Structures are given as C-alpha cells and as structure tokens.
Amino acid sequence: TQPGSAMYWFEPQRRDFAQLRWRGSNPTGAWDSAEAQFGQQKIEDGRRSRDFGSNNEDRESNVDTSRGLAFEASKAVGTRHHLTYGMDHYDDEVESSRTRTDIQTGATSVRASRFPDGSTMSQFGVFAADDWSASERLDVLGGVRWNMSRTRLPASSGFAATTVSDDGFAGNLSVAYEVTQSVRLVANLGQGFRTPNVFDLGTFGDRPGNRFNVPNPDLEPEHVTTFDAGWKVMNDLLQGEFIGYYSRYRDKITSVLTGEVTDSGRLVVQSRNAAR
C-alpha cells in the first residue's frame, strides 16, 4: 500500500582491478607449461537510502579489497596421461561504515555498519587432475581439490567477535567415448561446496523489502552434486550437443523470516542453511 523507501540509491559503485601474469613455456622436470597470476581488486559498494515517511537519510560505505595468487602447471606423463595441478590463495578485507543524517536538522550520527568493519576471509586450495587416454576411443578425466577457508568477524555493537573455519574436498570424474569420428558420448559426475563468506555471516541491518537482517555465525557450507550425460556431434555439416543433467543442492543458504519485527516495523530475517 506504500513504497518501502523514499530513496534507495547505490552510490558510488566503483571497481579497480590490476593483475600480473607469468607464463612458462619452456618444459622442465616439473611441468611442460605453467602459469602464475597475482591480482588485486577493490570494490566499493556505497548506498544512500531513506525510509518512506522518514527524515533520516543513511549513507553507507562498503569496500572489499581482495588479493589473489594462483599457480597452475601441466605435465605429460608417458603417452596416455596428462597431469594438471596447482594451488590458489585469496585474502579479502572488508571496510564498512554508515552514518545517518536528519535532513531537517542536519544532525549526523554514526550508525551500525552493514558488515562488521575489519572483517577478513582467507581461502587456500590445492588441486590435481589427470586426463587419461584409456584407449583410442575412451578418455577419462579425474580431479580432486582440497579447500580451506577462515572468516573472521570482529566484535560489533550487539555481536561478539566470531571466527568460522571450514575445509573440505571436491571431486570430478568425466568420461568421453568416441562412437565414430564425428559422434562422442560424454558423462560427468562432480561434487562441490561453497563456504559461507562475510556477506553470509555478518550482514546485518536494514535490507530492501522492509526487512532487517541479523547475522548467523552457525552457518555451514553449501554442497552440490551434479551428474550430466549426453552426446556431441561435429562434422562438416553439423556441430552441436545434447546434454541432460541432474543437480542436488543441499544446505543452500537463504534468507528466512524469524517471526520477529523491529520497533520500526521491519521484518527480522536471518541467513540459514534452509534450502535445497
């Protein structure tokens, strides 16, 4: 019956990115080819908002600085195996602040930020995959990855400092069979997971849709298992593929109503592992 906001602007929206990449094309005892990358990006997500019928205008500054290092190498082992392996490491740091101004009086006050200011997330992973030419017609690719993450949320008004650590394995198995020179049957089975990040764990405050989000430090990783199969065709007249798939997504993080309401009438929500 009325708008949720008199004003809701995203400003400023800014992204700065830089990357260095090294490629090694001279074969060594450890690899036939290799590549390393180092990059940094800074994303600024500012907001300016005012509830409908309110004199209070909120201005937010949310900045995420991310640094990443990745290395990948490949090596032929004999005539039937092609090995790929590597690692990656990422660090994120979040700066967040919010101020409120009464547009009638001009009085300004500091408010609770959208994210705990100074939150960090560190991720490290290693992986290996083997492409095995089992026969002239059959090709098998298997891979495994181990990943570790640690998210730290400093203490803020109403919430204690929290550290959440997760680690786990993800794997993939792919098979391709050449029926003819132009037709190939393919199938893949893979499993993966996503650990909760700062947004999942530490977002709190006013949200669009007349909601108020409270954090949940007890979140667990999301998990997904996917199977797909089909055929691919490539000849002088036709190139195409037909694939069917089935995915099972468990422990998906979603926003859930808690049944509570704030003093200003906003519906209290919380991120939980409640969807699939």
Disulfide bonds with the S-S distance in Angstrom:
none
